[in-house]
Amino acid sequence: MDEYWATRTGRWRKAMQGQAGPSFAERLFAVVRADIRSGALPAGALLPGVERVAAELMIAVDEVRAAYARLLADGLVAERNDGVLFIPAADGQDASVGDATQVRFEAALLKAVREAAARGLSASDATGMFKAAMLRLDEARPSPDESREEN
């Protein structure tokens, strides 16, 4: 995910250089708004945290907060219960599309599916392998009781 946001904020930095807005907040607002309108930030996409954006764009945290506040006030972004900002679905649009994590996961899964098909695995074989991997992952995770004992 770090690579995704480094790429996104790098593009934002480059786009902001071409903006003539009087403040960094206004420039960032314009660039993110353009990404939302163009679909580069689709419904469900999460915005990177304020501190991260400020550090990567080398601007003040208050400038990022101001840009994000304006995006929120204009209804271009919404806020989850945990404070994370995301792109809401437009009327008639599927809200589940676009979360950067989901997009990356689906791309990786599609790549694995294509490789399985190229190697002659059936859909049920590939599904079984995926389920087995998920079970191994679950077994490797400590239970909630074990986690509390460690602390």
C-alpha positions in Angstrom: 0.0 0.0 0.0 2.9 2.3 0.7 3.9 2.1 -3.0 0.3 3.0 -4.1 0.2 6.1 -2.0 3.8 7.2 -2.8 2.8 7.0 -6.5 -0.5 8.9 -5.8 1.1 11.6 -3.8 4.0 11.9 -6.2 1.4 12.5 -9.0 -0.4 15.0 -6.7 2.9 16.9 -6.2 3.6 17.1 -9.9 0.0 18.2 -10.6 0.2 20.9 -7.9 3.2 22.4 -9.5 1.1 23.2 -12.5 -1.7 24.8 -10.4 -1.8 28.6 -9.8 -3.9 28.5 -6.6 -2.8 31.0 -3.9 -2.3 28.3 -1.2 -1.1 24.7 -1.1 -4.5 23.8 0.4 -6.3 25.2 -2.6 -3.9 23.4 -5.0 -4.2 20.1 -3.2 -8.0 20.5 -3.1 -8.1 21.1 -6.9 -5.9 18.2 -7.7 -7.8 15.7 -5.5 -11.1 17.0 -6.8 -9.9 16.5 -10.4 -8.8 12.9 -9.5 -12.3 12.2 -8.1 -14.1 13.7 -11.1 -11.9 11.8 -13.6 -12.3 8.5 -11.7 -8.6 8.2 -10.8 -10.0 8.0 -7.3 -13.0 5.8 -7.7 -15.9 5.2 -5.2 -14.5 3.5 -2.2 -10.9 4.7 -2.6 -9.4 5.7 0.7 -7.4 9.0 1.0 -4.0 8.7 2.6 -3.6 10.2 6.1 -3.0 13.9 6.6 0.5 13.5 8.1 1.6 11.2 5.3 0.4 13.6 2.6 2.0 16.5 4.3 5.3 14.7 4.6 5.3 13.4 1.0 4.3 16.7 -0.5 6.5 18.6 1.9 3.8 21.0 3.0 2.3 21.9 6.3 -0.2 19.5 8.0 -2.6 22.4 8.3 -2.6 22.8 4.5 -3.6 19.2 4.0 -6.2 19.4 6.7 -7.7 22.5 5.1 -7.9 20.7 1.7 -9.4 17.6 3.2 -11.9 19.7 5.2 -13.0 21.4 2.0 -13.3 18.1 0.1 -15.5 16.9 3.0 -17.6 20.1 3.1 -18.2 19.9 -0.6 -19.3 16.3 -0.3 -16.5 15.0 -2.5 -15.3 12.7 0.3 -16.9 11.2 3.3 -15.6 10.1 6.6 -15.7 6.6 8.1 -16.3 6.0 11.8 -12.5 5.5 12.3 -11.8 9.0 10.8 -10.5 7.7 7.4 -11.7 9.7 4.4 -13.0 7.9 1.4 -14.6 8.6 -1.9 -18.4 8.0 -1.6 -20.4 6.3 -4.3 -22.4 8.6 -6.6 -26.1 7.8 -7.1 -26.5 4.5 -8.8 -22.8 3.6 -8.5 -21.6 0.5 -6.7 -20.1 1.6 -3.4 -17.9 -1.5 -3.1 -15.7 -0.6 -6.0 -12.4 1.2 -5.8 -10.9 0.7 -2.3 -7.2 0.7 -3.1 -6.6 -2.4 -1.0 -9.4 -4.2 -2.8 -8.2 -3.1 -6.2 -4.6 -4.3 -5.5 -5.9 -7.6 -4.0 -8.1 -8.3 -7.0 -5.2 -7.6 -9.4 -2.9 -10.0 -7.4 -5.6 -12.6 -7.3 -6.4 -12.3 -11.0 -2.7 -12.8 -11.7 -2.6 -16.0 -9.6 -5.8 -17.3 -11.3 -4.3 -16.7 -14.7 -1.1 -18.6 -13.6 -3.2 -21.4 -12.2 -5.2 -21.7 -15.5 -1.9 -21.6 -17.6 -0.7 -24.5 -15.5 -3.8 -26.5 -16.1 -5.4 -26.2 -12.7 -9.2 -26.3 -12.6 -11.2 -23.7 -10.9 -12.0 -26.1 -8.0 -8.3 -26.9 -7.6 -7.3 -23.2 -7.5 -10.2 -22.4 -5.1 -9.0 -25.3 -2.9 -5.5 -23.9 -2.9 -6.7 -20.5 -2.0 -8.9 -21.8 0.9 -5.9 -23.9 2.2 -3.7 -20.8 2.2 -6.3 -18.8 4.1 -6.6 -21.6 6.7 -2.8 -21.6 7.1 -2.9 -17.9 7.6 -5.7 -18.2 10.2 -3.7 -20.9 12.0 -0.6 -18.8 12.1 -2.5 -15.8 13.8 -2.6 -15.8 17.5 -6.0 -16.2 19.0 -7.4 -13.2 20.9 -6.7 -15.0 24.2 -3.0 -15.7 23.2 -2.6 -12.0 22.2 -3.8 -10.9 25.7 -1.5 -13.3 27.4 1.5 -11.8 25.5 0.7 -8.3 26.7 
